[in-house]
Amino acid sequence: MPSYASIDNSYPQASSVSASDSRTQMDFNDGGQITVYYRLEEIPGSPQAQDSSFFVLASSVILAVSAIIVALIIRNPAPSLFPAYPLVEGLEMLKDDESGEKAPTLELTNGKKEMMETFNKNDLKIVNLLLERKGKSRRNALARKSGISKSSLTMALNRLEKRKIVELDRTSTTHFVKLSDYFLRL
């Protein structure tokens, strides 16, 4: 056993124990089976012992810097990269903004047509109804007008929401569905 090992117990008891720099020697009177329980302590001055204190210090610094960054972000949030455009009458008349970005429109453009070619039957019904209703509708009105069952409507809306085609407002008891700015800019 190395010198940094601690002997917890042995069976039978050792008649003598001696240790040198590189090993521990135990002598037993009985020649039968011997069981020794020991544990290895940390090697004094080992690189592993020094590394662990470095990692603790490095982790503390990283944690402190992260906390400062989060606090700064919370105090001064970055402005939104995508300004919200309200869905109101006359939306299709908005011109492209100064940055050259297309303005949201309800007009059926080539981009919207290409996207709609990838929709299944229920997704297509929902988007067409939303386009007819100026880009927004209550969820229960969509269910009535489309004739889609509630479970199929839920799956279709979840699919469209994941693809960033629609946005669902679930804050009130009446859920509202609207076409997303991403889709309206296509």
N, C-alpha and C positions, 0 to 999 in steps of 0.2 A: 504494500500500500504506500502511496506517496506520503510525504511528511505533512501535507496539508489535509490529511484525512483524519476524521475524528471517529474513534471506535465507540459505538453505542452499547454493544453487548456481544458476547460470544457464548457459545454453548459447545462443549463444556468450558468452564473458566480457563483462561490461559494461565500457565504456571509462571511465565515471565513475559514482559513486553519491553522491547527496546526500540529506539528510533534513531536514525541517522539522518543526514541531509536529504537523501534520496529515497529512503524507505523505512518501513516499520516492520519489525520482526516480532512474531508471537510464537512462544513455545508451549506445547501441550503435552501432558503426561499420557493422555489416552490416545491411542493410535486409530480410533474409529472415525466416524463422521464428525466433522467440525463445521459449525455455522457461525459466521461473523457478520454482524450488522454494523455498517459504518456509513458515514456521509462525507462527501467531499466539500470542503470549505472553499471559499474564494481564494485563489492563489494570491498571496501578498505581492503588490507591485506588478501584477500581471497587466498586459495591455487590455485585457477584457475588463478589468476593474476600472482602469482609466477611461476606456471607451464608454462605459455605462454612465459615468458622470458627465462626459461630453454630450451624450445623447439626451440626458435629462436637461442640461443647460440649453442645448439646441432646440429641444421641444418646447421649453418654456419661452424662448425668444420667438419662435414661430407662432405660438399661441398668442402671445402678447401683440405681435404685429397684426395677426389676423383679427383680433378683437378691435384694434384701432381702426383698421380698414372698414370693418363692418359698422363701427360707430360713425365713421365719416360718411359712409354710403347712406345710412339711415338719416343722418342730419341733413345731407345735401344730395337728394336723389337726382340721378341724371335725367335730363328731359327726355320725354318719350321720343323714340325714333320714328314712330308711326302716329302722326296726329290723327285724332278721331274726327271723322266727318259724320255729322248727323244725317240720318236718313229722313229727308223731308221732301215734299213736293218740289219739283224743279231740280232735283239732284242731277238729272241727266244733262242739265245745261251748264254744269260747272266746267271750266276750262282747265287745261293742264296748269299746274302751279309753276312757280318760277324755277324750281329745281329740275324741271323737265319730267317730273314724275307724273304719270297719268292720274287724272282725277277720277274718283269713283263715279261710275255711271251705271244706270239700269239698262242701258242700251245693250242689245245682244251682239257683242263684238266677236271677232274671230277667235280670240283667246278664250272667251266664255264658251263658245260653241265647241272648241276642241276639248276643253275640260269636261263639258257635259256629255261628250261622246263616251267618256269613261264611266259614266254613272250607270247604275242599274235602274230598273223601272221605278222603284219607289223613290230613289234619290232624285231622279229626273222629275217626278211629279211634284216633289216638295220644292225643288228649286224653281220650277215653272210657276207654281202657285205664289212663291215669294216674289218672283219678278212681276207677276200680275198685280200683287198687292203692295207695290212700291218698296219692295225689299224687306218688309217686316210683317209679322203676323203673330197672333197668339197661338200657342201650341194646340189648344183644343180646337181652334178654328181650322188649323191645318188638318187635324184628324178628320173633322167633319167634311171639309171640302175635298180632300184627297181620297177618302174612302179607305184609307190604310188603317189596319188594326193598330191598337195602342202599342202593342209589343213590337210590331214591325216598324211603326213610326219611331219608337224609342231607339231601335237599332239603327235605323236610317239616319236619324239626327246625330247619334253618337259617331257614326261613320263620317258624316259630313263635317262634324265639328273637329274630328281628328285630322281631316284633310284641309282644315281652315277654310271651308266653304261657307259655313254658317257659324253664328255665335248664339249661345243660349243664355238668357238671363233667368236664373233660377232664384233670384232674391225674393220674389213675392210668391204668393200662392198660385197666381196665374203666370205660367212661364211664357216668356216671349222669345221668338226666334227671329233673327235678322241675318241677312246676307253679310258676310264679312267684307271689310275693306279690301282684303287681298283678292277676293273673288270679283268685287266690283271694279277693281283696277285692271283686270285682265282684258 
